[in-house]
């Protein structure tokens, strides 16, 4: 088998079947990516320019959309380029960079969702202390944590992967995944440090999940006590729950399939499973929040009505 220390290119065999329909796929993909860019950039712009939206919940939504732009930028431009030029290859460095972006994007999403849950917990369960607890400084610290933690963890992970001697160049996906690259390591390569970091990462983000469950146990128990709290819960927590459910479904389904799934499934279905976390959440999240949150919806309607006039 090829040694990637010499052959500095991976083959993305998940693209094999896609090349048969590359013109149609390119057309639909570029349209879909433009829609993702439009909705996310619109939400970010509205929040940044409107001083009335400079509140923790909207700042976190802005961060959420920026992360969606970051994650999709790690996949769609490369995928579109592959379709345009009929390429199935990615450089060794480009593969590691893409794997880093994919993992850090997914973990940052979960961190932001955890912070959103904490923000809603303070707003509904401890409203009198909300302003003193969710200060601008605290918010900045939490946002920095949501970004820096996955960036640091996966920097270590990618550095460890880059030290491995690889004995294969074929990645059976449409994009690079760190775990798949590690599986290409030669039998004599020591992948134990990679496994340790992977399990530590899983533990950290499973803790995020338990924290979200804990906050919602309190949110539900508080909301049932009064009509006002129920209204606030329905208005601000339902979009969060939909985003959380979609994120968990797409990520967990992909991880479970990657570890235990059958390779007998059609390649097109395998490809969809592999990239669904880049298809559904980045578009659905800004749409759900844009229509459900009153201030965002009203601001959008004002802009639309203003253009009509």
LOBA-110060 format. One line per field, with one value per residue: residue number from 0; x, y, z of N, C-alpha, C in turn. Coordinates in steps of 0.001 Angstrom, whole numbers. Layout:
k = [NUM ...]
n.c1 = [X ...]
n.c2 = [Y ...]
n.c3 = [Z ...]
ca.c1 = [X ...]
ca.c2 = [Y ...]
ca.c3 = [Z ...]
c.c1 = [X ...]
c.c2 = [Y ...]
c.c3 = [Z ...]
This chain:
k = [0 1 2 3 4 5 6 7 8 9 10 11 12 13 14 15 16 17 18 19 20 21 22 23 24 25 26 27 28 29 30 31 32 33 34 35 36 37 38 39 40 41 42 43 44 45 46 47 48 49 50 51 52 53 54 55 56 57 58 59 60 61 62 63 64 65 66 67 68 69 70 71 72 73 74 75 76 77 78 79 80 81 82 83 84 85 86 87 88 89 90 91 92 93 94 95 96 97 98 99 100 101 102 103 104 105 106 107 108 109 110 111 112 113 114 115 116 117 118 119 120 121 122 123 124 125 126 127 128 129 130 131 132 133 134 135 136 137 138 139 140 141 142 143 144 145 146 147 148 149 150 151 152 153 154 155 156 157 158 159 160 161 162 163 164 165 166 167 168 169 170 171 172 173 174 175 176 177 178 179 180 181 182 183 184 185 186 187 188 189 190 191 192 193 194 195 196 197 198 199 200 201 202 203 204 205 206 207 208 209 210 211 212 213 214 215 216 217 218 219 220 221 222 223 224 225 226 227 228 229 230 231 232 233 234 235 236 237 238 239 240 241 242 243 244 245 246 247 248 249 250 251 252 253 254 255 256 257 258 259 260 261 262 263 264 265 266 267 268 269 270 271 272 273 274 275 276 277 278 279 280 281 282 283 284 285 286 287 288 289 290 291 292 293 294 295 296 297 298 299 300 301 302 303 304 305 306 307 308]
n.c1 = [837 289 2426 1588 3397 4972 3241 1351 -1416 -4893 -7514 -10861 -13140 -15851 -16872 -17077 -19515 -20942 -19828 -21056 -23290 -22508 -22904 -25604 -25582 -23702 -25077 -27387 -26111 -24581 -26631 -27977 -25979 -25658 -28133 -27887 -25771 -27026 -29219 -27908 -25979 -27718 -29128 -26977 -26125 -28413 -28561 -26101 -26240 -28504 -29067 -30923 -30979 -28783 -28496 -27948 -29211 -29565 -27000 -25775 -27216 -26262 -23571 -23986 -24900 -22644 -20875 -22104 -21592 -18833 -18445 -19738 -18169 -15943 -16565 -18350 -17128 -14841 -16103 -17715 -15709 -14504 -16597 -16794 -14316 -14069 -12640 -11266 -9608 -7740 -5428 -2921 -2474 -4697 -6725 -6400 -6881 -9557 -10775 -10254 -11807 -14400 -14801 -14344 -16314 -18707 -18492 -18328 -20860 -22427 -21480 -22342 -25097 -25373 -24708 -26759 -28904 -28264 -28494 -31275 -32190 -31376 -32873 -35546 -35807 -34369 -35021 -34728 -32072 -30871 -29671 -27446 -26026 -25743 -23799 -22118 -19429 -19398 -20835 -19083 -16930 -18101 -18736 -16169 -15167 -16762 -15735 -12868 -12279 -13033 -11352 -8766 -8677 -9012 -6897 -4775 -5534 -5336 -2634 -1519 -2499 -1151 1374 1339 2328 1119 -590 -2267 -4383 -6988 -10070 -13215 -15349 -17078 -15812 -13128 -12473 -11267 -11090 -11247 -8899 -7039 -7547 -6277 -3698 -516 -8 1972 1945 1445 -1543 -2667 -2470 -4164 -6618 -6989 -7276 -9583 -11509 -11510 -12530 -15090 -16130 -16137 -18015 -20259 -20825 -21629 -24061 -25488 -25612 -27309 -29673 -30141 -30620 -32995 -34739 -35140 -36160 -38608 -39989 -40244 -41645 -44208 -45508 -46511 -48395 -47091 -44377 -44636 -45298 -42974 -41196 -42187 -41772 -38975 -37541 -38414 -37390 -34707 -34793 -35608 -33405 -31419 -32329 -32235 -29497 -28359 -29506 -28461 -25653 -25145 -26254 -24575 -22069 -22593 -23128 -20670 -19016 -20330 -21908 -23182 -21383 -22746 -24797 -26277 -24037 -24817 -26630 -24948 -23304 -25120 -25726 -23237 -22899 -25125 -25224 -24148 -25953 -28621 -28824 -27316 -28961 -31553 -31474 -31100 -33503 -35560 -35105 -35328 -38018 -39355 -38441 -39575 -38505 -36516 -38060 -39821 -38001 -37073 -39460 -39868 -37719 -38401 -40899 -40044 -38476 -40454 -41887]
n.c2 = [-1214 2335 4748 7472 9317 9684 9754 12395 12755 12185 9977 10584 8396 8385 10173 8957 7904 10257 11693 10892 12414 15017 17611 18247 17918 19881 22214 22198 22093 24480 26354 25659 26120 28868 29725 28936 30632 33115 33185 32805 34882 37030 36909 37292 39865 41445 41212 42293 44951 46032 47644 47060 44351 43476 41549 38812 36361 36847 37480 35020 33559 34835 34043 31329 31227 32234 30178 28199 29186 28943 26131 25116 26339 24797 22600 22906 24694 23152 20753 21684 22513 20039 18809 20534 20330 17646 16151 13814 13975 15048 17073 16024 17842 19486 17688 17110 19661 20042 17986 18958 21334 20270 18712 20608 22478 20985 20369 22907 23850 22278 23236 25909 25501 24456 26682 28392 27005 27344 30124 30435 29053 30745 33027 32203 30592 31945 34813 37279 37411 37402 39537 40162 37802 36942 38732 41053 40464 37833 36581 36955 35399 32844 32506 32600 30287 28375 28448 28288 25936 23535 24153 24051 21390 19852 20731 19512 16880 16711 17261 15000 13058 13790 12860 10196 7280 6476 3945 3905 5491 5869 7270 6532 8394 11548 13633 14587 12837 12721 10325 8349 8818 8151 5419 4592 4286 2638 -792 -921 1590 3833 4413 4965 7443 9071 7789 8197 11013 11219 9824 11425 13759 12919 12393 14983 16340 14777 15397 18028 17461 16236 18425 20128 18619 18716 21488 21757 20154 21731 24005 23105 22292 24737 26266 25176 26209 28807 30934 32955 32159 29838 30864 32290 30154 28677 30539 31107 28763 26612 26899 26441 23807 22433 22914 21687 19014 18346 18664 16707 14371 14272 14266 12155 10010 9925 9385 6910 5366 5542 4133 1641 1045 -534 -1282 -2006 -450 1719 3895 6567 6941 6503 8725 10819 10385 10947 13691 15002 16596 18890 19712 20007 21365 23933 25402 25176 26218 29195 29827 28817 30255 32814 33037 32366 33830 36812 39491 39245 38364 40536 42518 41569 41678 44438 45269 44061 45276 47891 47863 47387 49729]
n.c3 = [0 -483 1017 2841 3624 1456 -796 -989 -1044 -674 -1698 -2259 -2175 -1882 -3638 -6055 -7196 -7275 -9343 -11652 -11866 -11853 -12922 -12424 -9623 -8928 -9660 -7978 -5491 -5332 -5373 -3034 -1121 -1424 -455 2240 2974 2571 4455 6959 7000 6829 9304 11087 10288 10824 13627 14438 13509 14702 17593 19548 19656 20933 23043 25362 24383 21638 20825 21211 19312 17035 17171 16817 14149 12842 13383 11876 9304 9316 9547 7205 5284 5379 3911 1559 -499 -1304 -2105 -4212 -5943 -6507 -7913 -10088 -11395 -11705 -9793 -7479 -5397 -2498 -824 1567 3691 3300 3825 6576 7561 6789 8279 10833 10823 10502 12862 14926 14323 14770 17529 18623 17996 19741 22197 22091 22048 24608 26153 25377 26514 29208 29389 28927 31141 33261 32575 32829 35137 37094 37098 38475 39072 36676 35152 36703 36673 33971 32622 30352 30383 31407 29388 27217 28086 28081 25365 24260 25460 24182 21630 21812 23254 21629 19447 20550 21527 19179 17700 19019 18521 15697 15346 16571 14806 12502 13042 12595 10805 7739 5879 3717 1276 626 1272 2242 1863 1283 2347 4569 7549 10792 12296 10322 8928 10903 11028 8766 9477 9649 10714 12713 13799 16533 17812 20196 21761 20197 20566 23302 23477 21907 23457 25738 24657 23867 26417 27537 25893 26127 28733 28313 27092 29231 30909 29464 29548 32310 32678 31234 32637 34891 33607 32485 34808 36084 34220 34067 36192 35903 33687 32316 32347 30876 28379 27769 27676 25469 23462 23366 23930 22399 19683 20321 21304 18996 17320 18856 18924 16198 15688 17438 16397 13735 14170 16031 14635 12394 13629 14868 12627 11326 13026 13434 11252 8215 5240 3058 2240 -278 -2057 -2365 -257 1925 1579 2056 4786 5835 5423 6397 8687 7760 5975 7005 9746 9352 7599 8616 11243 11237 9930 11607 14034 12992 12280 14625 16904 18196 18019 16054 13897 13575 12891 10434 8981 9017 7419 4982 4424 4286 1977 86 169]
ca.c1 = [0 1037 2747 1199 4574 5487 2070 738 -2770 -5915 -8592 -12189 -13898 -17271 -17258 -17107 -20865 -21400 -19309 -21981 -24336 -21804 -23463 -26832 -25194 -23048 -26110 -28194 -25259 -24219 -27855 -28233 -24957 -25989 -29263 -27310 -25031 -27969 -29964 -27016 -25405 -28815 -29355 -25805 -26139 -29522 -28212 -24961 -26594 -29625 -28641 -31950 -30761 -27506 -28802 -27274 -29849 -29333 -25552 -25516 -27751 -25300 -22425 -24473 -24923 -21249 -20307 -22658 -20829 -17490 -18493 -20058 -17022 -14961 -16981 -18996 -16228 -14046 -17014 -18077 -14511 -14357 -17607 -16509 -13116 -14081 -11519 -11602 -8429 -7525 -4058 -2781 -2691 -6084 -7579 -6321 -7553 -10999 -11174 -10227 -12959 -15631 -14938 -14464 -17642 -19741 -18372 -18669 -22322 -22964 -21143 -23236 -26416 -25331 -24738 -28129 -29747 -27940 -29084 -32726 -32389 -31283 -33951 -36852 -35779 -33784 -35130 -34268 -30606 -30393 -28774 -26196 -25307 -25410 -23213 -21389 -18156 -19691 -21222 -17861 -16162 -18775 -18569 -14758 -15045 -17405 -14878 -11477 -12151 -12888 -10188 -7564 -8743 -8810 -5528 -3979 -5929 -4792 -1177 -1242 -2759 -103 2590 1170 2746 -84 -382 -3402 -4745 -8386 -11064 -14500 -16317 -16987 -15030 -12144 -12831 -10025 -11078 -10969 -7463 -6335 -7702 -5343 -2348 134 -198 2961 1778 838 -2721 -3223 -2719 -5353 -7796 -7143 -7840 -10944 -12393 -11624 -13422 -16434 -16560 -16410 -19224 -21376 -21135 -22443 -25405 -26120 -25889 -28505 -30806 -30357 -31246 -34375 -35545 -35520 -36983 -39955 -40631 -40563 -42599 -45574 -46085 -47201 -48712 -46043 -43186 -44924 -45219 -41556 -40587 -42598 -41234 -37513 -36918 -38797 -36373 -33499 -35022 -35613 -32010 -30694 -32767 -31702 -28046 -28054 -29890 -27538 -24297 -25112 -26520 -23353 -21038 -22954 -22956 -19243 -18404 -20995 -22790 -22849 -20907 -23576 -25776 -25897 -23066 -25518 -27180 -23799 -22870 -26089 -25516 -21962 -22899 -26411 -25024 -23794 -27093 -29862 -28744 -26911 -30070 -32748 -31333 -31483 -34909 -36391 -34959 -35798 -39484 -39926 -38124 -40400 -37702 -35873 -39118 -40299 -36946 -37101 -40670 -39619 -36841 -39162 -41897 -39320 -38088 -41647 -42248]
ca.c2 = [0 3591 5426 8870 10146 9942 10160 13405 12998 11184 9809 10565 7465 8683 11019 8177 7873 11636 12214 10546 13446 16166 18889 18461 18096 21188 23256 22192 22364 25896 27067 25366 26818 30304 29925 28861 31882 34236 33196 32987 36240 37965 36915 37916 41299 42059 41281 43199 46339 46490 47731 46451 42901 43181 40840 37503 35347 37158 37361 33581 33180 35355 33129 30071 31381 32367 28835 27512 29656 28364 24702 24867 26782 23717 21499 23211 25152 22024 19830 22312 22462 18656 18570 21364 19858 16172 15698 12970 13995 16146 17001 15546 18984 19917 16698 17340 20936 19819 17188 19875 22235 19510 18335 21797 23044 20197 20513 24300 23910 21716 24167 27069 25040 24340 28048 28867 26373 28021 31459 30292 28642 31945 33963 31700 30038 32913 36088 38423 37395 37221 40618 40105 36566 36928 40021 41041 39769 36405 36136 36884 34236 31629 32405 32223 28881 27542 28416 27922 24553 22590 24486 23535 19923 19234 21040 18405 15665 16751 17149 13585 12330 14121 12131 8773 6753 5943 2921 3916 6823 5862 7646 6150 9437 12740 14610 13985 12659 12372 8918 7553 8977 7351 4007 4304 4160 1339 -1633 -651 2957 3924 5283 5068 8839 9555 7214 8862 12344 11025 9475 12619 14681 12368 12603 16411 16786 14077 16235 19124 16936 16078 19774 20610 17878 19263 22811 21630 19628 22902 24885 22548 22329 26135 26793 24690 26887 30053 31130 33811 31342 28911 31639 32554 28877 28350 31518 31111 27451 25672 26896 25807 22360 21913 22938 20669 17686 18135 18494 15413 13310 14191 13922 10810 9051 9813 8724 5504 4675 5480 3096 332 892 -1481 -696 -2543 558 2445 4957 7853 7011 6691 10116 11675 10206 11563 15156 15580 17657 20087 20028 20384 22427 25282 26114 25158 27034 30610 29943 28601 31387 34022 33072 32130 34910 37959 40659 38954 38321 41901 43266 41090 42236 45874 45420 43684 46316 49095 47739 47490 51142]
ca.c3 = [0 -539 2260 2659 3841 115 -1586 -111 -1529 -375 -2669 -1646 -3013 -1760 -4765 -7298 -7762 -7477 -10603 -12732 -11929 -11259 -13367 -11648 -8223 -8794 -9742 -6758 -4328 -5255 -4988 -1617 -337 -1464 466 3583 3196 2645 5719 8102 6960 7123 10756 11716 9979 11565 15056 14619 13210 15529 18997 20400 19669 21589 24276 25343 23547 20233 20615 21073 18008 16065 17234 16248 12691 12399 13399 10714 8145 9453 9253 5803 4477 5366 3029 287 -1569 -1791 -2795 -5484 -6784 -6957 -8940 -11257 -12086 -11726 -8969 -6336 -4535 -1557 -311 2948 4591 3146 4487 8023 7838 6688 9441 11980 10732 10711 14273 15770 14029 15441 18994 18952 17947 20985 23276 21996 22474 26068 26693 25155 27532 30473 29307 29115 32540 34091 32235 33253 36503 38039 36373 39266 39091 35306 34723 37463 36341 32546 32263 29087 30605 31503 28053 26408 28550 27634 23912 24038 25836 23163 20452 22064 23723 20516 18618 21226 21584 17873 17279 19567 17801 14341 15465 16822 13564 11535 13405 12274 9510 7117 4851 2804 789 209 2271 1655 2170 442 3091 5466 8951 11478 12694 9132 8657 11910 10663 7676 10039 9509 11915 13768 14313 17863 17776 21548 22147 19478 21223 24600 23224 21400 24567 26594 23956 24001 27809 27731 25208 26763 29893 27768 26890 30536 31417 28770 30123 33658 32571 30753 33737 35689 32787 32382 36119 36381 33241 34301 37358 35571 32275 31748 32128 29774 27136 27521 27306 24113 22537 23258 24122 21339 18617 20848 21368 17628 16868 19613 18467 14852 15813 18049 15472 12609 14604 16627 13569 11592 14429 15032 11349 11024 13860 13410 10095 7150 3987 1973 1826 -1497 -1815 -2233 1094 2811 1443 2744 6225 6208 5340 6778 9680 6998 5113 7696 10765 8932 6960 9450 12453 11065 9538 12793 14946 12330 12290 15953 17840 17788 17638 14771 12883 13345 12188 9049 8355 8813 6252 3795 4178 3908 579 -739 79]
c.c1 = [870 1281 2481 2341 5196 4365 1233 -690 -3675 -6921 -9922 -13093 -15405 -17792 -17438 -18474 -21371 -20957 -20218 -23060 -23756 -22374 -24718 -26496 -24550 -24085 -26916 -27360 -24923 -25439 -28131 -27240 -25223 -27143 -28768 -26586 -25987 -28660 -29061 -26420 -26490 -29064 -28207 -25836 -27223 -29157 -27089 -25386 -27702 -29225 -29652 -31779 -29436 -27752 -28190 -27886 -29550 -27848 -25171 -26047 -26804 -24068 -22768 -24422 -23510 -20579 -20836 -21933 -19427 -17483 -18759 -18934 -15950 -15327 -17421 -18033 -15381 -14910 -17405 -16904 -14299 -15355 -17278 -15359 -13000 -12897 -12024 -10492 -8427 -6125 -4059 -3077 -4140 -7048 -7585 -7020 -9066 -11518 -11227 -11459 -14248 -15859 -15141 -15807 -18728 -19691 -18695 -20175 -22934 -22670 -22069 -24645 -26479 -25407 -26128 -29077 -29524 -28562 -30594 -33059 -32359 -32473 -35297 -36863 -35235 -33830 -34605 -32754 -30008 -29352 -27438 -25360 -24874 -24952 -22500 -20061 -18372 -20041 -19991 -17023 -16778 -18619 -17140 -14535 -15612 -16546 -13499 -11309 -12061 -11687 -8906 -7542 -8415 -7509 -4604 -4254 -5306 -3274 -786 -1440 -1647 1203 2521 1734 1543 259 -1571 -3744 -6228 -9314 -12440 -15615 -16154 -16164 -14101 -12660 -11600 -9957 -10767 -9491 -6645 -6409 -6797 -3907 -1812 -29 755 2810 1042 -316 -3348 -3445 -3945 -6635 -8058 -7788 -9289 -11912 -12575 -12591 -14875 -16976 -16956 -17743 -20453 -21804 -21951 -23897 -26159 -26478 -27155 -29752 -31159 -31067 -32707 -35283 -36032 -36441 -38433 -40682 -41021 -41682 -44033 -46262 -46868 -47383 -47627 -44778 -43401 -44801 -43766 -40837 -40920 -41945 -39743 -36868 -37255 -37802 -35093 -33645 -35020 -34185 -31198 -31041 -32199 -30205 -27703 -28381 -28854 -26150 -24235 -25342 -25270 -22265 -21331 -22763 -21470 -18551 -19001 -21803 -22269 -22387 -21720 -24629 -25324 -24980 -23748 -26108 -26069 -23316 -23811 -25914 -24276 -22036 -24204 -26274 -24564 -24916 -28252 -29670 -28336 -28007 -31267 -32646 -31687 -32936 -35816 -36323 -35497 -37304 -40056 -39653 -38747 -39561 -37025 -36921 -39615 -39274 -36903 -38296 -40515 -38759 -37572 -40174 -41230 -38907 -39285 -42074 -41275]
c.c2 = [1261 4136 6907 9814 10510 10461 11102 13736 11847 11137 9709 9679 7650 9538 10240 8228 9273 12181 11897 11607 14795 17517 19230 18728 19451 22301 23346 22558 23838 26750 26890 26109 28318 30623 29891 30159 33051 34302 33451 34393 37267 38063 37605 39426 42023 42243 42279 44659 46902 46463 47102 44937 42515 42645 39446 36486 35570 37122 35893 33062 33635 34443 31791 30123 31525 30998 28003 27900 29042 26893 24415 25319 25705 22593 21963 23738 24019 21052 20391 22295 21062 18334 19320 20805 18333 15599 14851 13004 15212 15991 16535 16670 19474 18976 16910 18636 20758 19013 18060 20776 21489 19197 19568 22484 22311 20396 21935 24495 23409 22626 25374 26692 24893 25715 28660 28284 27033 29412 31411 29867 29858 32872 33517 31250 31024 34313 37291 38529 37371 38281 40583 38871 36525 38318 39905 40292 38262 35828 35982 35671 32932 31422 31997 30748 27986 27425 27825 26467 23555 22875 23925 22004 19320 19659 19924 17121 15612 16638 15691 12753 12570 13390 10661 8446 6032 4957 2823 5326 6938 6170 7433 7120 10573 13834 13872 13965 12126 10887 8001 7633 8141 5868 3605 4131 2750 537 -1314 745 2938 4929 5467 6522 9432 9059 7894 10228 12222 10716 10648 13622 14225 12612 14058 16804 15976 14835 17451 18676 16771 17435 20340 19932 18434 20616 22678 20972 20779 23831 24391 22643 23749 26655 26366 25435 28141 30193 31958 33026 30349 29632 31927 31283 28534 29281 31335 29734 26456 25704 26207 24293 21732 21850 21844 19267 17360 17869 17110 14273 13152 13737 12497 9749 8826 9061 7234 4734 4505 4365 1715 63 -81 -727 -1199 -1547 1224 3617 6313 8029 7192 8136 11061 11588 10964 13086 15785 16674 18956 20529 20638 21523 23809 26082 26239 26116 28510 30798 29813 29796 32664 34157 33003 33274 36214 39135 40455 38999 39722 42728 42865 41682 43729 46108 45115 44782 47614 49058 47888 48956 51896]
c.c3 = [0 839 2058 2969 2497 -785 -735 -537 -1107 -1525 -1924 -2506 -2881 -2899 -6051 -7975 -8074 -8829 -11787 -12924 -11510 -11701 -12574 -10186 -8001 -8772 -8444 -5531 -4214 -4888 -3498 -733 -306 -522 1913 3916 3400 4009 6919 8146 7272 8621 11469 11510 10769 13032 15305 14478 14090 17000 19951 20535 20314 23005 24197 24398 22070 19886 20419 19736 16900 16002 16586 14723 12127 12373 12229 9431 8138 9048 7787 4871 4403 4415 1645 -793 -2161 -2595 -4163 -6459 -7341 -8070 -10229 -12079 -12117 -10957 -7810 -5290 -3616 -979 1136 3938 4524 3839 5993 8408 7788 7880 10691 11986 11045 12190 15154 15553 14807 16953 19438 18938 19255 22170 23279 22429 23991 26722 26512 26200 28890 30514 29541 30553 33460 33846 32795 34710 37530 37426 37149 39294 37694 34919 35451 37121 34878 32113 30914 29221 30676 30132 27160 26790 28040 26128 23568 24383 24742 21910 20747 22484 22573 19629 19226 21208 20229 17221 17762 18791 16415 14359 15699 15554 12550 11819 12994 10898 8913 6001 3904 2409 447 1381 1663 2058 1181 1106 4053 6896 9664 11824 11514 8780 9638 11565 9504 8169 9837 10803 13051 14382 15654 17821 19157 21979 21454 20146 22558 24423 22750 22537 25535 25970 24075 25407 28036 27115 25602 28018 29467 27618 28195 31138 30767 29314 31497 33593 32139 31771 34614 34905 32719 33709 36515 35485 33514 35440 36996 34066 31589 31434 30989 28431 26763 27073 25854 23090 22301 23340 23027 20170 19057 20877 19974 17085 17555 19119 17096 14893 16348 17100 14363 13033 15131 15558 12717 12351 14594 13735 11019 11801 13611 12147 9061 5906 2790 1502 532 -1163 -1620 -839 2113 2767 2185 4262 6679 6253 5811 7833 9028 6068 5886 8700 10239 8240 7883 10629 12240 10676 10759 13729 14323 12376 13703 16924 17355 17292 16291 13657 12549 12578 10710 8307 8097 7572 4968 3433 3733 2444 -345 -927 -831]
